[in-house]
């Protein structure tokens, strides 16, 4: 079963080579596509260095990350799709494990593993976990206010599932992955999670997440848009406690993992993924 991975690259040269190699070194039937709309920091030279191993390179302007990913997947021929940022890392064996999972479970459309948050030097700070999503009102509400999450670097989906959505929404300059997962839920596609760690998600001052650009008013507006996308009016804050604590009851094992990891890495979450739902 062929896996197509798309990396969108833009001026992340210090991390790009490690990201590329983490994909190319996977022992699977792989198609790797790299999209770069115009880096000027040496990234294109790094991509050219691996041209003989990268299956397709797209050097052309785009309208943002979602558009770049769509350009990449438009040229993909794999049975399973995934996408990796140019500053993140796939862990060894991730793709073979994901492929095996989807082969053994033909009714599953999307599978997500867990991951690690790392800093700009590659130091692991703490674990990050994927929640199990579905099309229920409760789960969709919880996701669209940010109380549950999917590690997109550790998430893989069938080609036919992606094609049903029409691709990434180009209007989302941030949270484009979140919009896609809402579309998956709206289509009642089957998600599953596995207790495997498949990626490292890098947060540092200049990254989208680390810079806080996902926690400003634009991100809050996009979360509200995702609520409408999921079929809701803006969710009143009075529902937040039920969504927060009720969600823990749905996945007590995951809550326990979070508690254990928090105890193992005290203070590490001072560097954290912003939570846009906490805004006013």
C-alpha positions in Angstrom: 0.0 0.0 0.0 1.6 3.3 -1.2 1.8 6.2 1.2 2.0 9.8 -0.1 3.5 12.4 2.2 3.4 16.1 1.4 5.7 18.6 3.1 5.1 22.3 2.7 8.4 24.2 3.0 8.9 28.0 3.5 12.0 29.4 5.0 12.7 26.7 7.5 16.1 25.7 6.4 17.6 25.0 9.9 15.1 22.1 10.3 14.2 21.1 6.7 16.8 18.5 6.1 16.0 16.6 9.2 12.3 16.6 8.3 13.1 15.4 4.7 15.3 12.6 6.0 12.7 11.5 8.6 10.3 10.8 5.7 12.8 9.4 3.2 14.2 6.9 5.7 10.8 5.3 6.3 10.8 1.7 5.0 7.5 1.7 3.1 6.2 2.1 -0.5 6.6 5.8 -0.3 5.8 8.8 -2.5 7.2 12.0 -1.2 6.2 15.4 -2.4 7.7 18.7 -1.3 6.1 22.0 -2.0 8.0 25.3 -1.7 6.4 28.6 -2.9 9.5 30.7 -2.7 12.0 30.2 0.2 15.0 32.5 0.1 16.9 31.1 3.1 18.6 28.1 1.4 15.7 25.7 1.7 15.4 25.2 -2.0 19.1 24.2 -2.1 18.4 21.6 0.6 15.4 20.3 -1.4 17.6 20.1 -4.6 20.1 18.1 -2.7 17.6 15.3 -2.3 15.9 15.7 -5.7 17.0 12.2 -6.7 15.0 10.7 -3.7 12.1 13.1 -3.6 9.4 11.9 -6.0 7.9 15.3 -6.9 9.0 18.9 -6.2 6.7 21.8 -6.7 8.4 25.2 -6.9 5.6 27.7 -7.5 3.8 30.4 -5.7 0.7 29.5 -3.7 -2.0 31.2 -1.7 -0.9 29.8 1.7 -0.3 26.5 3.4 -3.7 25.0 2.6 -3.3 25.8 -1.1 0.3 24.4 -1.1 -1.0 21.1 0.4 -3.7 20.9 -2.2 -1.2 21.3 -4.9 0.9 18.5 -3.4 -2.0 16.1 -2.9 -3.3 16.8 -6.4 -0.1 15.1 -7.7 -0.2 12.3 -5.2 -0.9 8.7 -6.3 -0.8 6.9 -2.9 -3.5 5.0 -1.1 -2.8 6.7 2.2 -2.1 10.4 2.7 -0.2 12.3 5.4 1.4 15.7 5.7 4.5 16.9 7.6 5.6 20.4 8.3 9.2 21.3 7.3 10.2 21.8 10.9 8.6 18.5 12.3 9.9 14.9 12.3 8.4 11.5 11.6 9.7 8.9 13.9 11.2 5.6 12.6 8.7 3.0 11.6 5.7 5.5 11.8 4.6 5.0 8.2 4.9 1.2 8.2 2.9 1.0 11.5 0.2 3.4 10.1 -0.1 1.4 6.9 -0.3 -1.9 8.7 -3.1 -0.4 10.9 -5.2 0.7 8.0 -4.6 -2.6 6.1 -5.8 -4.6 9.1 -8.8 -2.3 9.6 -10.3 -1.6 6.2 -13.3 0.2 7.7 -11.1 2.8 9.4 -10.7 6.0 7.4 -8.3 8.0 9.6 -5.8 6.8 12.2 -3.9 9.0 14.6 -1.0 8.2 16.9 0.5 10.4 19.5 3.7 12.5 19.5 6.3 14.5 21.3 6.6 18.3 21.6 10.3 19.3 20.9 12.1 22.6 21.0 14.2 24.2 18.3 17.2 22.0 19.4 15.2 18.8 19.1 14.9 18.3 22.9 11.7 16.4 23.9 9.7 18.5 26.3 6.5 16.5 26.8 4.1 14.2 25.1 1.1 15.3 23.0 -1.9 13.1 22.5 -4.5 12.6 19.8 -8.1 12.3 20.9 -10.6 9.9 19.3 -12.9 11.9 17.1 -16.3 11.0 15.7 -19.4 12.6 14.2 -21.3 13.0 17.5 -22.4 16.5 18.5 -20.5 16.4 21.8 -17.2 15.4 20.2 -17.5 17.9 17.4 -18.3 20.7 19.9 -15.4 19.7 22.0 -13.0 19.7 19.1 -14.2 23.0 17.7 -13.5 24.9 20.9 -10.0 23.3 21.3 -10.7 20.9 24.2 -9.6 17.9 22.1 -6.9 17.7 19.5 -5.3 15.6 16.8 -1.6 15.4 16.3 -1.7 16.0 12.6 1.9 14.9 12.1 0.9 11.5 13.5 -2.3 11.3 11.5 -2.8 9.4 8.2 -6.0 9.0 6.1 -7.1 7.2 3.1 -7.0 8.9 -0.3 -10.7 8.4 -0.8 -11.5 10.1 2.5 -9.5 13.2 1.5 -11.1 13.3 -2.0 -14.6 13.3 -0.4 -13.7 16.6 1.4 -12.5 18.4 -1.7 -9.2 19.1 0.0 -8.0 21.8 2.4 -9.9 25.0 2.7 -7.7 27.7 1.2 -9.5 30.4 3.3 -7.7 28.9 6.4 -4.3 30.4 6.7 -4.1 28.9 10.2 -5.9 25.8 11.6 -6.2 24.4 8.0 -5.8 20.9 9.5 -8.6 21.5 12.0 -10.9 22.5 9.2 -10.1 19.3 7.3 -10.8 17.1 10.4 -14.1 18.9 10.9 -14.9 18.0 7.3 -14.0 14.3 8.1 -16.3 14.3 11.0 -19.2 15.9 9.0 -18.8 13.1 6.5 -19.1 10.6 9.4 -15.8 9.0 8.5 -14.3 6.6 11.0 -11.4 7.8 13.2 -9.3 5.6 15.4 -6.3 6.3 17.6 -3.5 4.0 18.5 -1.1 4.1 21.4 1.9 4.7 19.3 4.2 7.7 19.0 4.7 8.6 15.4 6.1 12.1 15.3 7.8 15.1 16.9 6.1 18.4 16.8 8.5 21.4 17.0 7.6 24.5 18.9 9.9 27.5 18.9 9.6 31.3 18.9 9.3 31.6 15.1 6.9 28.7 14.5 3.2 29.4 13.9 2.3 27.7 17.2 5.2 29.0 19.3 4.8 32.5 18.1 1.3 32.6 19.5 -0.2 33.4 16.1 -2.8 30.7 16.7 -4.1 32.3 19.9 -4.9 35.8 18.6 -8.2 37.2 17.4 -7.8 35.6 14.0 -7.4 32.2 15.5 -10.5 32.7 17.7 -12.4 33.7 14.6 -11.3 30.6 12.8 -12.4 28.5 15.7 -15.8 30.1 15.5 -15.8 29.4 11.8 -15.1 25.8 12.5 -18.0 25.7 14.9 -20.3 26.9 12.0 -18.6 24.4 9.7 -19.5 21.7 12.1 -23.1 22.9 12.2 -23.2 25.0 15.3 -23.7 28.6 16.2 -20.9 29.9 18.4 -20.9 27.6 21.4 -21.8 29.4 24.6 -19.2 29.4 27.4 -21.8 27.9 29.7 -21.3 24.6 27.9 -17.5 24.6 28.3 -17.2 22.9 31.7 -19.4 20.0 30.5 -17.5 19.7 27.3 -14.2 19.8 29.1 -14.8 17.4 32.0 -17.3 15.2 30.2 -14.6 14.6 27.5 -12.2 13.3 30.1 -14.8 10.7 31.0 -14.9 9.5 27.4 -11.2 8.7 27.4 -10.1 8.1 31.0 -7.0 6.2 29.8 -5.8 9.2 27.8 -6.4 11.5 30.8 -4.2 9.2 32.9 -1.5 9.3 30.3 -1.6 13.1 30.4 -1.4 13.2 34.2 1.6 10.8 34.2 3.4 12.7 31.6 2.7 16.0 33.4 4.3 14.5 36.6 7.2 13.2 34.5 7.9 16.6 32.9 7.1 19.2 35.6 7.4 22.7 34.2 7.8 21.6 30.6 4.3 22.8 29.7 5.4 26.4 30.2 6.0 26.0 26.5 2.6 24.9 25.4 0.3 24.7 22.4 -2.0 27.8 22.7 -5.6 27.2 23.5 -7.7 29.7 21.4 -10.9 28.7 23.2 -9.6 30.5 26.3 -10.0 33.9 24.7 -13.0 36.2 25.5 
